[in-house]
C-alpha cells in the first residue's frame, strides 16, 4: 500500500482550557474518501483546520502530504483544495472574478484558469451566472461556487467541511457524482458532514468524533455491523404509552430505545420481532421495518441530546 497522505498521532488542539481535539490518531490513505462525523463541538472542524495548515497543532504529530504543517504550510497549501464550512466569497466581484483571483493565488496562467473555470462552472451548474455578482446569488449557488473555487488548482487532497450544506437534493446528488469522479481520478477527499446518507454514499472509511475524541472508526458497513443490529423495527404508540409498551417488548430485541414519538427495537429480524409484538396483543399506531443505518450508529454513540 502507498504511504498515507495524512497521519495524525496523539493529535491535540486546545483553546485555553477548552480541549477541542483530544489525543486522536488516524490515517488518510491516498485515493480514498475519508470522513469525520460528529455532533456540533465534536472537534471535526478544528481537525480539518489543522490539516489545512491554518490552525497550529497544540501537541502530538501531524503529517500532511509527507510534510509538517508548522514548517511546510505554504508547500502543503499549494497542493490542497479547501471548501470551508462558511462561504467566504468576495461578494462585490462576479462569479468568474472570484475563481480567476483564486486561481492566480496559486500562480496559474490565465489560459489554464479560464479552462478550469469553464469546467467548474459546468460542474456546479453556474454557467449562466458567470458574469453575475456574488452578493445576490442564492445560498445554494454561493455554496456551489465555493466548491468550484476549492477545485481551481486541481488539488491532490481536497478538504470539504460540510460541503453540501444549503444545496437542494438535485445539486447534492450532482456533487456526489462529481466527488466520486474526483476519487476515480486519484484525488483524496476528506469531508465532514452531518448527512448520514452522504457519509454512507461517499466515504470509504470514517471516524465518529464526540467531545474531541474518536469513538469509532471503519467503513460505513463495518460501523453498522459493529455498533448496531442488522435491522430496526420502529413502533409508534399513543403519546405517553411508550414506556409501558417498551417494557412489554424489551425482551424481543438486543436493544430497545424509547423516543418521545416512538419505540425502536434493534434486532436481526424486524419482521419476526413484529410478529411477536402482534402475538402479544400489542397494536402500535404505525410500524416501520428497515435496515440499520449509519445514523443509528451515530446516535447510539453520540446520543440524541441537542448540542448548541
C-alpha positions as a Markdown table, in Angstrom:
| # | Residue | x | y | z |
|---|---|---|---|---|
| 1 | Unk | 0.0 | 0.0 | 0.0 |
| 2 | Unk | 1.1 | 3.6 | -0.7 |
| 3 | Unk | 2.1 | 5.9 | 2.1 |
| 4 | Unk | -0.9 | 7.7 | 3.7 |
| 5 | Unk | -1.4 | 11.3 | 2.7 |
| 6 | Unk | -2.3 | 12.4 | 6.3 |
| 7 | Unk | -1.1 | 10.8 | 9.5 |
| 8 | Unk | -2.1 | 12.0 | 13.0 |
| 9 | Unk | -0.6 | 10.7 | 16.2 |
| 10 | Unk | -1.8 | 11.9 | 19.6 |
| 11 | Unk | -3.1 | 15.0 | 17.8 |
| 12 | Unk | -4.5 | 17.6 | 20.2 |
| 13 | Unk | -5.9 | 21.1 | 19.8 |
| 14 | Unk | -6.6 | 23.3 | 22.7 |
| 15 | Unk | -8.1 | 26.8 | 23.1 |
| 16 | Unk | -7.0 | 27.9 | 26.6 |
| 17 | Unk | -8.8 | 25.5 | 28.9 |
| 18 | Unk | -11.0 | 24.1 | 26.1 |
| 19 | Unk | -9.7 | 20.9 | 24.5 |
| 20 | Unk | -11.3 | 20.8 | 21.1 |
| 21 | Unk | -9.4 | 17.8 | 19.8 |
| 22 | Unk | -8.2 | 15.3 | 22.4 |
| 23 | Unk | -5.3 | 13.0 | 21.6 |
| 24 | Unk | -6.6 | 11.3 | 18.4 |
| 25 | Unk | -4.9 | 9.0 | 15.9 |
| 26 | Unk | -5.9 | 8.5 | 12.3 |
| 27 | Unk | -4.5 | 8.0 | 8.8 |
| 28 | Unk | -5.9 | 9.0 | 5.4 |
| 29 | Unk | -4.9 | 6.8 | 2.5 |
| 30 | Unk | -4.2 | 8.1 | -1.0 |
| 31 | Unk | -7.2 | 8.0 | -3.3 |
| 32 | Unk | -9.9 | 7.3 | -0.6 |
| 33 | Unk | -12.8 | 9.4 | 0.7 |
| 34 | Unk | -12.3 | 9.8 | 4.4 |
| 35 | Unk | -15.0 | 11.3 | 6.7 |
| 36 | Unk | -15.3 | 12.9 | 10.0 |
| 37 | Unk | -18.7 | 12.6 | 11.6 |
| 38 | Unk | -19.8 | 14.1 | 14.9 |
| 39 | Unk | -22.2 | 16.5 | 16.6 |
| 40 | Unk | -21.5 | 20.2 | 16.9 |
| 41 | Unk | -18.4 | 20.8 | 19.0 |
| 42 | Unk | -17.0 | 17.3 | 18.5 |
| 43 | Unk | -13.7 | 18.6 | 17.1 |
| 44 | Unk | -14.3 | 17.9 | 13.4 |
| 45 | Unk | -13.7 | 21.5 | 12.1 |
| 46 | Unk | -10.7 | 22.0 | 14.4 |
| 47 | Unk | -9.1 | 18.9 | 13.0 |
| 48 | Unk | -9.8 | 20.0 | 9.4 |
| 49 | Unk | -8.2 | 23.4 | 10.1 |
| 50 | Unk | -5.0 | 21.7 | 11.4 |
| 51 | Unk | -4.9 | 19.5 | 8.3 |
| 52 | Unk | -5.4 | 22.7 | 6.2 |
| 53 | Unk | -2.5 | 24.4 | 7.8 |
| 54 | Unk | -4.5 | 27.3 | 9.1 |
| 55 | Unk | -4.5 | 26.4 | 12.8 |
| 56 | Unk | -1.4 | 25.3 | 14.7 |
| 57 | Unk | -1.2 | 21.9 | 16.4 |
| 58 | Unk | -1.2 | 22.2 | 20.2 |
| 59 | Unk | 0.6 | 18.8 | 20.7 |
| 60 | Unk | 1.1 | 15.5 | 19.1 |
| 61 | Unk | 2.2 | 14.9 | 15.5 |
| 62 | Unk | 0.6 | 15.7 | 12.1 |
| 63 | Unk | 1.9 | 14.9 | 8.7 |
| 64 | Unk | 0.2 | 16.1 | 5.5 |
| 65 | Unk | 1.5 | 15.1 | 2.1 |
| 66 | Unk | 4.6 | 13.9 | 3.9 |
| 67 | Unk | 5.3 | 17.3 | 5.4 |
| 68 | Unk | 4.8 | 19.1 | 8.7 |
| 69 | Unk | 2.1 | 21.8 | 8.7 |
| 70 | Unk | 4.0 | 24.0 | 11.2 |
| 71 | Unk | 7.1 | 24.0 | 9.0 |
| 72 | Unk | 5.8 | 23.4 | 5.4 |
| 73 | Unk | 2.5 | 25.2 | 5.5 |
| 74 | Unk | 2.8 | 27.1 | 2.2 |
| 75 | Unk | 4.0 | 24.0 | 0.3 |
| 76 | Unk | 1.2 | 21.9 | 1.7 |
| 77 | Unk | -1.5 | 24.5 | 0.9 |
| 78 | Unk | -0.3 | 24.7 | -2.7 |
| 79 | Unk | -1.4 | 21.1 | -3.2 |
| 80 | Unk | -4.7 | 21.4 | -1.2 |
| 81 | Unk | -8.2 | 22.3 | -2.2 |
| 82 | Unk | -10.3 | 23.7 | 0.7 |
| 83 | Unk | -14.1 | 24.1 | 0.9 |
| 84 | Unk | -14.7 | 25.8 | 4.3 |
| 85 | Unk | -17.8 | 25.4 | 6.4 |
| 86 | Unk | -18.8 | 29.0 | 5.9 |
| 87 | Unk | -18.7 | 30.6 | 2.4 |
| 88 | Unk | -16.1 | 33.4 | 2.3 |
| 89 | Unk | -16.5 | 34.7 | -1.2 |
| 90 | Unk | -15.9 | 38.2 | -2.4 |
| 91 | Unk | -19.5 | 39.5 | -2.7 |
| 92 | Unk | -18.6 | 42.5 | -4.8 |
| 93 | Unk | -16.9 | 40.5 | -7.6 |
| 94 | Unk | -18.5 | 38.3 | -10.2 |
| 95 | Unk | -18.6 | 34.5 | -10.2 |
| 96 | Unk | -15.8 | 34.5 | -12.8 |
| 97 | Unk | -13.7 | 37.0 | -11.0 |
| 98 | Unk | -13.8 | 35.1 | -7.7 |
| 99 | Unk | -12.5 | 32.0 | -9.5 |
| 100 | Unk | -9.9 | 34.0 | -11.5 |
| 101 | Unk | -8.4 | 35.7 | -8.5 |
| 102 | Unk | -8.2 | 32.4 | -6.5 |
| 103 | Unk | -6.5 | 30.7 | -9.4 |
| 104 | Unk | -3.9 | 33.5 | -9.7 |
| 105 | Unk | -3.2 | 32.9 | -6.0 |
| 106 | Unk | -1.9 | 29.5 | -7.0 |
| 107 | Unk | 0.3 | 31.0 | -9.7 |
| 108 | Unk | -1.8 | 29.5 | -12.6 |
| 109 | Unk | -1.7 | 31.2 | -16.0 |
| 110 | Unk | -4.9 | 32.9 | -17.2 |
| 111 | Unk | -5.4 | 30.4 | -20.0 |
| 112 | Unk | -5.3 | 27.5 | -17.6 |
| 113 | Unk | -7.6 | 29.3 | -15.1 |
| 114 | Unk | -10.1 | 30.0 | -17.9 |
| 115 | Unk | -10.1 | 26.4 | -18.9 |
| 116 | Unk | -10.7 | 25.3 | -15.3 |
| 117 | Unk | -13.4 | 27.9 | -14.8 |
| 118 | Unk | -15.3 | 26.6 | -17.8 |
| 119 | Unk | -15.2 | 23.0 | -16.5 |
| 120 | Unk | -16.1 | 24.0 | -12.9 |
| 121 | Unk | -19.0 | 26.3 | -13.8 |
| 122 | Unk | -20.5 | 23.5 | -15.9 |
| 123 | Unk | -20.0 | 21.1 | -13.0 |
| 124 | Unk | -21.6 | 23.4 | -10.4 |
| 125 | Unk | -24.4 | 24.4 | -12.8 |
| 126 | Unk | -23.3 | 28.1 | -12.7 |
| 127 | Unk | -22.6 | 28.6 | -16.4 |
| 128 | Unk | -25.3 | 31.2 | -16.7 |
| 129 | Unk | -24.1 | 33.1 | -13.7 |
| 130 | Unk | -20.5 | 33.6 | -14.9 |
| 131 | Unk | -20.9 | 37.4 | -15.1 |
| 132 | Unk | -23.3 | 37.8 | -12.1 |
| 133 | Unk | -22.2 | 39.5 | -8.9 |
| 134 | Unk | -22.0 | 37.0 | -6.0 |
| 135 | Unk | -24.0 | 39.0 | -3.4 |
| 136 | Unk | -27.5 | 38.4 | -4.9 |
| 137 | Unk | -26.9 | 34.7 | -5.5 |
| 138 | Unk | -28.9 | 32.2 | -3.5 |
| 139 | Unk | -27.3 | 30.4 | -0.6 |
| 140 | Unk | -27.1 | 27.2 | -2.7 |
| 141 | Unk | -25.4 | 29.0 | -5.6 |
| 142 | Unk | -22.8 | 30.5 | -3.3 |
| 143 | Unk | -22.1 | 27.1 | -1.8 |
| 144 | Unk | -21.5 | 25.6 | -5.3 |
| 145 | Unk | -19.2 | 28.5 | -6.2 |
| 146 | Unk | -17.2 | 27.9 | -3.0 |
| 147 | Unk | -16.8 | 24.2 | -4.0 |
| 148 | Unk | -15.8 | 25.2 | -7.6 |
| 149 | Unk | -13.2 | 27.6 | -6.1 |
| 150 | Unk | -11.7 | 24.8 | -4.0 |
| 151 | Unk | -11.1 | 22.8 | -7.1 |
| 152 | Unk | -9.5 | 25.5 | -9.2 |
| 153 | Unk | -5.9 | 24.3 | -8.6 |
| 154 | Unk | -6.7 | 20.6 | -9.4 |
| 155 | Unk | -5.8 | 19.7 | -5.8 |
| 156 | Unk | -4.1 | 16.4 | -4.8 |
| 157 | Unk | -6.0 | 16.5 | -1.5 |
| 158 | Unk | -9.4 | 18.1 | -1.1 |
| 159 | Unk | -10.8 | 19.2 | 2.3 |
| 160 | Unk | -14.6 | 19.7 | 2.4 |
| 161 | Unk | -16.2 | 20.9 | 5.6 |
| 162 | Unk | -19.9 | 20.3 | 5.4 |
| 163 | Unk | -19.7 | 20.5 | 1.6 |
| 164 | Unk | -23.4 | 20.2 | 0.7 |
| 165 | Unk | -25.0 | 22.5 | 3.3 |
| 166 | Unk | -27.6 | 24.6 | 1.6 |
| 167 | Unk | -27.8 | 22.6 | -1.5 |
| 168 | Unk | -31.1 | 21.2 | -2.9 |
| 169 | Unk | -31.3 | 17.4 | -3.4 |
| 170 | Unk | -30.5 | 17.6 | -7.1 |
| 171 | Unk | -27.4 | 19.6 | -6.5 |
| 172 | Unk | -26.3 | 17.3 | -3.7 |
| 173 | Unk | -26.5 | 14.3 | -6.0 |
| 174 | Unk | -24.7 | 16.2 | -8.7 |
| 175 | Unk | -21.9 | 17.0 | -6.2 |
| 176 | Unk | -21.8 | 13.4 | -5.0 |
| 177 | Unk | -21.3 | 12.2 | -8.6 |
| 178 | Unk | -18.5 | 14.8 | -9.2 |
| 179 | Unk | -16.8 | 13.9 | -5.9 |
| 180 | Unk | -16.9 | 10.2 | -6.9 |
| 181 | Unk | -15.3 | 11.1 | -10.2 |
| 182 | Unk | -12.6 | 13.0 | -8.5 |
| 183 | Unk | -11.9 | 10.0 | -6.4 |
| 184 | Unk | -11.7 | 7.9 | -9.5 |
| 185 | Unk | -9.2 | 10.4 | -10.9 |
| 186 | Unk | -6.9 | 9.9 | -7.8 |
| 187 | Unk | -7.9 | 12.9 | -5.7 |
| 188 | Unk | -8.0 | 12.1 | -2.0 |
| 189 | Unk | -11.0 | 13.6 | -0.2 |
| 190 | Unk | -11.6 | 14.4 | 3.4 |
| 191 | Unk | -15.0 | 15.5 | 4.4 |
| 192 | Unk | -17.1 | 16.4 | 7.4 |
| 193 | Unk | -20.8 | 16.1 | 7.2 |
| 194 | Unk | -24.0 | 15.9 | 9.2 |
| 195 | Unk | -25.7 | 14.0 | 6.5 |
| 196 | Unk | -25.6 | 10.3 | 7.3 |
| 197 | Unk | -26.7 | 9.3 | 3.8 |
| 198 | Unk | -23.9 | 11.4 | 2.4 |
| 199 | Unk | -21.3 | 9.6 | 4.5 |
| 200 | Unk | -22.7 | 6.2 | 3.5 |
| 201 | Unk | -22.7 | 7.1 | -0.2 |
| 202 | Unk | -19.2 | 8.8 | -0.3 |
| 203 | Unk | -16.9 | 7.6 | 2.5 |
| 204 | Unk | -14.6 | 4.6 | 2.1 |
| 205 | Unk | -13.7 | 5.0 | 5.8 |
| 206 | Unk | -14.7 | 7.4 | 8.5 |
| 207 | Unk | -14.3 | 8.2 | 12.2 |
| 208 | Unk | -17.0 | 9.3 | 14.5 |
| 209 | Unk | -16.0 | 12.0 | 17.0 |
| 210 | Unk | -17.6 | 13.1 | 20.2 |
| 211 | Unk | -16.2 | 15.6 | 22.7 |
| 212 | Unk | -12.9 | 15.8 | 20.9 |
| 213 | Unk | -12.2 | 12.1 | 20.8 |
| 214 | Unk | -12.6 | 9.4 | 18.2 |
| 215 | Unk | -15.2 | 6.9 | 19.5 |
| 216 | Unk | -15.4 | 4.6 | 16.4 |
| 217 | Unk | -13.7 | 4.1 | 13.1 |
| 218 | Unk | -14.1 | 1.9 | 10.0 |
| 219 | Unk | -16.1 | 1.7 | 6.8 |
| 220 | Unk | -19.8 | 2.6 | 7.0 |
| 221 | Unk | -20.7 | -1.1 | 6.7 |
| 222 | Unk | -18.2 | -2.1 | 9.4 |
| 223 | Unk | -19.5 | 0.5 | 11.8 |
| 224 | Unk | -23.1 | -0.7 | 11.3 |
| 225 | Unk | -22.1 | -4.3 | 11.9 |
| 226 | Unk | -20.0 | -3.4 | 15.0 |
| 227 | Unk | -22.4 | -0.9 | 16.7 |
| 228 | Unk | -25.9 | -1.9 | 15.5 |
| 229 | Unk | -28.1 | -4.8 | 14.6 |
| 230 | Unk | -29.0 | -5.7 | 11.1 |
| 231 | Unk | -32.5 | -4.3 | 11.2 |
| 232 | Unk | -34.6 | -1.8 | 13.2 |
| 233 | Unk | -38.3 | -2.0 | 14.0 |
| 234 | Unk | -40.0 | 1.3 | 14.6 |
| 235 | Unk | -43.3 | 1.2 | 16.6 |
| 236 | Unk | -45.4 | 4.4 | 17.1 |
| 237 | Unk | -47.7 | 4.3 | 20.1 |
| 238 | Unk | -50.1 | 6.8 | 21.6 |
| 239 | Unk | -48.2 | 9.6 | 23.3 |
| 240 | Unk | -47.5 | 8.8 | 26.9 |
| 241 | Unk | -47.7 | 5.0 | 26.5 |
| 242 | Unk | -44.2 | 4.4 | 25.0 |
| 243 | Unk | -42.5 | 3.4 | 28.3 |
| 244 | Unk | -45.3 | 0.9 | 29.1 |
| 245 | Unk | -45.1 | -0.8 | 25.8 |
| 246 | Unk | -41.4 | -0.8 | 25.7 |
| 247 | Unk | -41.3 | -2.7 | 29.0 |
| 248 | Unk | -43.7 | -5.3 | 27.5 |
| 249 | Unk | -41.5 | -6.0 | 24.4 |
| 250 | Unk | -38.0 | -5.3 | 25.7 |
| 251 | Unk | -37.0 | -9.0 | 25.5 |
| 252 | Unk | -37.7 | -9.1 | 21.8 |
| 253 | Unk | -34.6 | -7.1 | 20.8 |
| 254 | Unk | -31.0 | -6.7 | 21.7 |
| 255 | Unk | -31.6 | -3.0 | 22.4 |
| 256 | Unk | -34.8 | -1.0 | 22.9 |
| 257 | Unk | -34.8 | 2.8 | 22.6 |
| 258 | Unk | -37.7 | 4.9 | 23.8 |
| 259 | Unk | -38.2 | 8.2 | 22.0 |
| 260 | Unk | -40.9 | 10.9 | 22.5 |
| 261 | Unk | -42.8 | 9.7 | 19.5 |
| 262 | Unk | -41.9 | 6.0 | 19.0 |
| 263 | Unk | -40.1 | 2.9 | 20.3 |
| 264 | Unk | -37.1 | 1.5 | 18.4 |
| 265 | Unk | -36.3 | -2.3 | 18.5 |
| 266 | Unk | -32.8 | -3.2 | 17.3 |
| 267 | Unk | -33.0 | -6.7 | 16.1 |
| 268 | Unk | -31.6 | -9.1 | 13.5 |
| 269 | Unk | -35.1 | -9.8 | 12.1 |
| 270 | Unk | -37.6 | -6.9 | 12.2 |
| 271 | Unk | -40.4 | -8.9 | 10.6 |
| 272 | Unk | -40.1 | -11.7 | 13.2 |
| 273 | Unk | -40.0 | -9.1 | 16.0 |
| 274 | Unk | -43.2 | -7.5 | 14.7 |
| 275 | Unk | -44.9 | -10.9 | 14.6 |
| 276 | Unk | -44.0 | -11.4 | 18.3 |
| 277 | Unk | -45.3 | -7.9 | 19.1 |
| 278 | Unk | -48.6 | -8.7 | 17.4 |
| 279 | Unk | -48.8 | -12.1 | 19.1 |
| 280 | Unk | -48.8 | -10.4 | 22.5 |
| 281 | Unk | -51.8 | -8.3 | 21.5 |
| 282 | Unk | -49.8 | -5.1 | 21.3 |
| 283 | Unk | -51.1 | -2.9 | 18.5 |
| 284 | Unk | -49.0 | 0.2 | 17.5 |
| 285 | Unk | -50.5 | 3.1 | 15.6 |
| 286 | Unk | -47.9 | 2.6 | 12.8 |
| 287 | Unk | -45.0 | 0.3 | 12.1 |
| 288 | Unk | -41.8 | 0.7 | 10.0 |
| 289 | Unk | -39.4 | -2.1 | 9.4 |
| 290 | Unk | -36.0 | -1.1 | 7.9 |
| 291 | Unk | -32.3 | -1.9 | 7.8 |
| 292 | Unk | -30.0 | -0.3 | 10.3 |
| 293 | Unk | -28.2 | 2.8 | 9.0 |
| 294 | Unk | -25.1 | 4.9 | 9.9 |
| 295 | Unk | -27.5 | 7.3 | 11.6 |
| 296 | Unk | -28.4 | 4.6 | 14.1 |
| 297 | Unk | -24.7 | 4.1 | 14.9 |
| 298 | Unk | -24.1 | 7.8 | 15.1 |
| 299 | Unk | -27.0 | 8.4 | 17.6 |
| 300 | Unk | -26.1 | 5.3 | 19.6 |
| 301 | Unk | -22.5 | 6.5 | 20.1 |
| 302 | Unk | -23.0 | 10.3 | 20.5 |
| 303 | Unk | -26.5 | 10.5 | 21.9 |
| 304 | Unk | -29.7 | 12.2 | 20.8 |
| 305 | Unk | -29.5 | 15.4 | 23.0 |
| 306 | Unk | -29.1 | 18.7 | 21.1 |
| 307 | Unk | -25.7 | 20.4 | 21.1 |
| 308 | Unk | -25.5 | 24.1 | 20.5 |
